[in-house]
């Protein structure tokens, strides 16, 4: 899917969490799930022009982790 979107010159981010199953994000207790939720929230905020909730760090804060 990511490759096809890139071929069509569409915006697409691909994130891979090594060693985790396809639907790992459904277990909200996993730290990786929390990270995935933050990644998704930033993507939508960036492309829909919405603000992140107050408890969501922006891209600059995430880059320093």
C-alpha positions as CSV (number, residue, x, y, z in Angstrom):
1,X,0.0,0.0,0.0
2,X,2.7,2.5,1.0
3,X,4.6,1.8,-2.3
4,X,1.5,2.3,-4.4
5,X,0.7,5.6,-2.6
6,X,4.2,6.8,-3.1
7,X,3.9,5.9,-6.9
8,X,0.8,8.0,-7.0
9,X,2.6,10.9,-5.3
10,X,0.3,10.7,-2.3
11,X,1.3,11.5,1.3
12,X,2.1,8.3,3.1
13,X,4.1,7.4,6.2
14,X,5.3,3.8,6.8
15,X,6.2,2.8,10.4
16,X,7.3,-0.7,11.3
17,X,7.4,-2.1,14.8
18,X,9.7,-5.1,14.6
19,X,8.5,-8.3,16.2
20,X,4.9,-7.2,16.7
21,X,1.9,-8.7,15.0
22,X,-0.4,-6.9,12.5
23,X,-3.0,-5.7,15.0
24,X,-0.7,-5.1,18.0
25,X,-2.2,-1.6,18.4
26,X,-5.4,-3.2,19.6
27,X,-3.8,-3.9,22.9
28,X,-3.7,-0.4,24.3
29,X,-1.5,-1.5,27.3
30,X,1.5,-2.1,25.1
31,X,4.0,0.8,25.1
32,X,4.3,0.3,21.3
33,X,0.6,0.8,21.0
34,X,0.8,4.1,22.8
35,X,3.6,5.1,20.4
36,X,1.5,4.0,17.4
37,X,-1.4,6.1,18.6
38,X,0.8,9.2,19.0
39,X,2.2,8.6,15.4
40,X,-1.4,8.3,14.1
41,X,-2.5,11.4,15.9
42,X,0.4,13.5,14.6
43,X,-0.3,12.3,11.0
44,X,-3.9,13.3,11.2
45,X,-3.2,16.6,12.9
46,X,-0.6,17.4,10.3
47,X,-2.7,16.5,7.3
48,X,-6.1,17.7,8.6
49,X,-4.8,20.9,10.1
50,X,-6.1,20.1,13.5
51,X,-4.3,20.6,16.9
52,X,-3.0,17.7,19.0
53,X,-4.6,17.2,22.4
54,X,-2.7,18.9,25.2
55,X,-1.2,15.6,26.4
56,X,0.2,14.9,22.9
57,X,3.8,16.1,22.3
58,X,4.4,17.8,19.0
59,X,6.8,16.5,16.3
60,X,9.8,18.4,17.9
61,X,9.3,16.8,21.2
62,X,8.9,13.3,19.6
63,X,12.2,13.8,17.7
64,X,14.1,14.3,20.9
65,X,13.1,10.9,22.3
